[in-house]
């Protein structure tokens, strides 16, 4: 069973946030580039894109805040209860190993 380490999860979250920021920047550039040459349908599409970009920005900001809060809470719990954390990790690993090897 593949499990991602904390660093891999952090890296993939950072990559997701970077990609989201890049999409938002590209969308903003697209909006600025074609602002003068739009008909009514184009203006409606531009308004929808603008709303979608704002939603993407908000989602990215919330995701980043939740990720940071979760990492801090996990770090705090592990530092407050290091031996219990080790025991729990050992138990979960043992259970997963048992379940994976049970049918082989």
N, C-alpha and C positions, 0 to 999 in steps of 0.2 A: 504494500500500500504506500503510495507516494504521499508525503506530507511536506509542506513547505516550511522552511525555517522562518524565523522572525525577520531575518534580513531579506529573504526572498519576497516575503509578503510586503515588507516596507518598500523594496525596490519596485515591485509591480504596482503598488499604490502610487508611488511617485511617478512612474511611467504613465499611468492612467491620467494623473493630474496634469502632467506635461502635455499629453496628447489632447486632453480636453482644452487646455489653455491655447494650444496651437489651433484647434478647430475654431475656437472663439475668435482668435486674432484673424484667421483667414476669413471668417464670416464678416467681421467688422470691416476688413479691407474691401471685401466684395461690396458691402453696403456703401462705403465711401466712394468706390470707383464708379458705380453705376447710378449714383443718386440723381444726376441731372437728366438722364436719358430714359426715364421710366414712364410708361403709360399707366392707366388705372390698375390693370392686373399686376403690373410690375410693382406698383406702390403697395398694393395689398400683400403681395408676396414678400416685399421688403419689410413690411410691418410684422408679418408672421415670423420671418427670419430673425428680426430684431428681438421679438418676444422669446423665441426659442433660444437665442444666444444669451439673453438675460437669465432664462431658466437654467441653462447649462452653467453659467457663471455661479449662480446660487447653489446649484447642486455640487459643483466642484468645491466651493467654499465649505459647504456643510460636510461633504465627505472628508475633506482635509481636517476639519475641526473634530469630527467623530473619530477619525483615525488617530489623531494626536491624543485625544482624551482616552481612548481605549488603550493605547500604548502606555500612557502615564499610569492609568489605573492598574494595568497588568504589572508594570514595573514596581509600583508601590506595594501591591499584594505579595509579590515574590520577595521583595526586600523585608516586608514585615513578617513573613512566614516562610523562610527559606527551606527548612527541613520538611515541612508539610508539602511545599511545592515539589520538592524532589520525590517525595513518596507518592504524590498524586501522579506525577509524570511517569514514574516507574510502574505504578498500577495500571495506568491507561495503556502504556506500551506493552505490558504483559497481557492485558486483555486483548488488545489488537493483534498481537502476535499469536495468541491462542486461537482467535477467531479466524485469522488468515490461514493458519496451518491446520485447522480442524478438518477440512474436507480433502486435504491433499493425500 
